[in-house]
């Protein structure tokens, strides 16, 4: 596939040296095309608003925006969206240090704590959104306060429904018009980068608004089966544009299950498209992550399509199903919902991001769930039908490399007992310190509980001291404060067996730090 970067030649291309703008449009079903400048200026400088008048082969005339618009604006007087000429050289980036460090760092060996945000509803209503520049400083401050390393931004691509999430895309290049211009969005990304916060784009190759009074899709650019290669080139260019021009650090590919398989049959063209795009990103944008939101259990996304990570929505469904199960019935689901999930994360072919995203928290009983996972974390706002947003998160700032340094390779099961709904595992060693995590999924607390340590573990004999570093029962996490381990007891037996004797609260997570000699 040639000419991957269509945004370098199509659309409104402003040339600063000559102070002129050229317009290039692909309209295969048009008999003729007129450029409409809403304020006539032969040079069409940056800020110039324009539309195309399309005369198609059916005798219809339609006003349409440019499908490769870098900015768009809503004209309230005529209730239309118009394209805007953009000067890509106008904004001066200041994130060179971040980009250089990113290219030299393996993101899969780095800590990731992700905060999902829809900018148009953050601290506002979707119908009266704050601009990108208005939220930038406070978003940076919040991420620093909570220890987030990345923000995952949804609802960025221009879309039609003001009160929605932003998944009915009407332009694959322009940022959402009510949140600001392309330069405004660049400012937000730049400020995050200057403060060592990465940006993940929720990119949407499967949903688009097929018809709108001021958009171009009547030419069937996306719907026509006669031009699959043009569709492929168009989407390819959209993804690369956000990496090239807007310095995005990772792409979350939304809903790829609908692209790659339908009616239980693979779609080879979609699989090859994703594979080629991801390989191109890995080749030319080192340090950028390719993340798949895949919900149907397609095997081995890494090998077949070169994805780095899977957005593991299934984990959150399983977790919620377990937490809504009556306590007496939970042991029956122990293997499937707990052990199999942990083993799949450890031994499965794909690396996982365990998520609690907008899919889980936007309505009903799920909008106040607080969960902590021990690999990559993601925390979100909750969103209601009135376009309001609330952010209620309890996040543990974990500074220990054991949680992330070697990913799933540092997971090792220590103990599990389904009848008590208690499980314990470790997360690796750093600086002679090992992290142990204990979960209690029952409503029964234990003032004294024995956790036997496996004799097969060569590090067991090296444990010198154990300290509790996190306990969900602490009052600052709205716990009772009655089950804290101020001093843990290590029991050693003559036969070489060893155990921890500790207190375990009901419905809790405890994190311990072992000091090894």
Buried (B, 14 or more C-beta within 10 A) or exposed (E): EEEBBBBBEBBBBBEEEEEEBEBEBBBEBBEEBEEEBEEEEEEBEBBBBBBBBBBBEEEEEBBBBBBBBBBBBEEEEEEBBBBBBBBBEBBEBEBEEBBEEBEEEEBBEBBBBBBBBBBBBBBBBBEEBBBBBBBBEEBBEBBEEBBBBBBBBBBBBBBBEBEBBBBBBBBBBBBBBBBBBBBBBBBBBBBBBBBBBBBBBBBBBBBBBEEBEBBBBBBBBBEEEEBEEBBBBBBBBBBBBBBBBBBBBBBBBBBBBBBBBEEEEEEEBBBBBBBBBBEBBBEEBEBBBBBBBBBEEBEEBBEBBBBBBBBBBBBBBBBBEBEEBEEEEBBEBBEEBBBEBBEBBBEBEBBBBBBBBBBBBBEEEBBEBEBBBBBBBBBBBBBEEEBBBEBEBEBBEBEBBBBBBBBBEBBBBBBBBBEBBBBBBBBBBBEEBBBBBBBBBBEEBBEEBEBBBEEEBEBBEBBEEBBBBBBBBBEEBEBEEEBBBEEBEBEEEEEEEBBBEBBBBBBBBBBBBBBBE
